[in-house]
């Protein structure tokens, strides 16, 4: 399946580019919310207080904020690229699994 790996790599690369563009355009609102919650957890501050009226408020469980800490500790621009690439990687993984399943069933018939 080298063709699938190449497509997955290309998709993740597109995700990295999308992360850079999103960051430059100031469109990473979800990242801002998740990052602020993770940093609030690190600094023992309230998790569910709205940190800015420009963004939505954090409404997920503490486990997600805790899991987000490694990304939140990165500089903003780096975390934006890592977050976007990670989102694209999860999507690519799902599409690759789906493609393998469909192609496997097609070869059986």
Phi, psi and omega per residue, in radians:
X1 nan 0.762 3.111
X2 -1.097 -0.515 3.134
X3 -1.124 -0.715 3.122
X4 -1.154 -0.748 3.128
X5 -1.080 -0.708 3.115
X6 -1.107 -0.753 3.121
X7 -1.139 -0.701 3.104
X8 -1.110 -0.782 3.121
X9 -1.077 -0.730 3.115
X10 -1.115 -0.726 3.137
X11 -1.104 -0.744 3.115
X12 -1.163 -0.672 3.076
X13 -1.066 -0.732 3.068
X14 -1.067 -0.653 3.089
X15 -1.087 -0.686 3.100
X16 -1.116 -0.798 3.110
X17 -1.080 -0.737 3.114
X18 -1.083 -0.641 3.096
X19 -1.113 -0.731 3.117
X20 -1.135 -0.818 -3.132
X21 -1.100 -0.774 3.130
X22 -1.068 -0.725 3.132
X23 -1.148 -0.787 -3.130
X24 -1.132 -0.544 3.137
X25 -1.476 -0.114 -3.124
X26 1.237 0.550 -3.047
X27 -1.802 0.259 -3.075
X28 -1.621 1.036 -3.082
X29 -1.182 -0.724 3.111
X30 -1.081 -0.746 3.114
X31 -1.026 -0.748 -3.135
X32 -1.064 -0.715 -3.132
X33 -1.191 -0.854 -3.116
X34 -1.131 -0.716 -3.114
X35 -1.142 -0.753 -3.133
X36 -1.140 -0.636 3.109
X37 -1.158 -0.756 3.136
X38 -1.123 -0.732 3.129
X39 -1.201 -0.593 3.055
X40 -1.084 -0.697 3.117
X41 -1.125 -0.755 3.141
X42 -1.059 -0.665 -3.072
X43 -1.688 0.271 3.112
X44 0.953 0.712 3.085
X45 -1.822 2.851 3.126
X46 -1.020 2.368 -3.052
X47 -1.414 -0.528 -2.965
X48 -1.851 0.243 3.056
X49 -1.450 2.476 3.108
X50 -1.249 2.154 -3.093
X51 -1.533 -0.301 3.133
X52 -2.786 2.478 3.083
X53 -1.371 -0.107 3.099
X54 -1.372 -0.336 -3.073
X55 -2.175 2.915 3.055
X56 -1.213 3.001 3.108
X57 -1.785 2.795 -3.125
X58 -1.329 2.255 -3.077
X59 -2.356 0.414 -3.117
X60 -1.923 3.069 -3.094
X61 -1.265 2.795 3.123
X62 -1.057 -0.489 -3.123
X63 -1.090 -0.649 3.119
X64 -1.189 -0.736 3.099
X65 -1.069 -0.718 3.117
X66 -1.113 -0.757 3.138
X67 -1.157 -0.435 -3.106
X68 -1.472 -0.159 -3.079
X69 -0.945 -0.809 -3.127
X70 -1.018 -0.643 3.107
X71 -1.277 -0.670 -3.109
X72 -1.152 -0.486 -3.125
X73 -1.350 -0.221 3.083
X74 -1.326 2.749 3.017
X75 -1.011 2.658 -3.036
X76 -0.884 -0.903 -3.056
X77 -1.110 -0.659 3.120
X78 -1.200 -0.752 -3.138
X79 -1.118 -0.593 3.108
X80 -1.113 -0.740 3.138
X81 -1.212 -0.761 3.138
X82 -1.100 -0.756 -3.138
X83 -1.093 -0.817 -3.137
X84 -1.145 -0.789 3.124
X85 -1.087 -0.676 3.100
X86 -1.113 -0.737 3.084
X87 -1.063 -0.794 3.130
X88 -1.165 -0.620 3.135
X89 -1.136 -0.722 3.102
X90 -1.118 -0.751 3.084
X91 -1.094 -0.730 3.125
X92 -1.126 -0.702 3.109
X93 -1.065 -0.796 3.125
X94 -1.098 -0.744 3.120
X95 -1.164 -0.669 3.121
X96 -1.139 -0.750 3.095
X97 -1.079 -0.746 3.116
X98 -1.098 -0.810 -3.128
X99 -1.080 -0.759 3.121
X100 -1.083 -0.709 3.139
X101 -1.148 -0.807 -3.134
X102 -1.125 -0.811 -3.120
X103 -1.156 -0.584 3.114
X104 -1.152 -0.706 3.122
X105 -1.237 -0.588 3.106
X106 -1.169 -0.626 -3.134
X107 -1.305 -0.341 3.097
X108 -1.321 -0.418 -3.074
X109 -1.608 nan nan
